[in-house]
Amino acid sequence: MALSPAVAQPVGVPPLPPRRHESTPPRPDSARFVWQPGTWEWDAAASRYTWHPGRHIVRRLGATRFVAGRWVQTGGDWAWRRSRWR
């Protein structure tokens, strides 16, 4: 799932649907993997949100913490803050 950097949603986009509950599956046999939670993404062509389920991703070398991407509201618009490593 490749999500774009923080960009304000177009005017008239409805509020985000409620977050879906996900059960985190067992981690693959390596401490190199971390869980990236699922998220909603706006599909402009279909004029609706689509759900992208969570998945295990490989830890970046030298990183100690994964910060999951999230939607933030500024004024009346929504913007996506992409995932990052610290």
Buried (B, 14 or more C-beta within 10 A) or exposed (E): EEBEEBEEBEEEBEEBEEEEEEEEEEEEEEEEBBBBBBBBBBEEEEEEBEEBEBEBBEBEEEEEEBEBBEBEEEEEEBBBBEBEBE
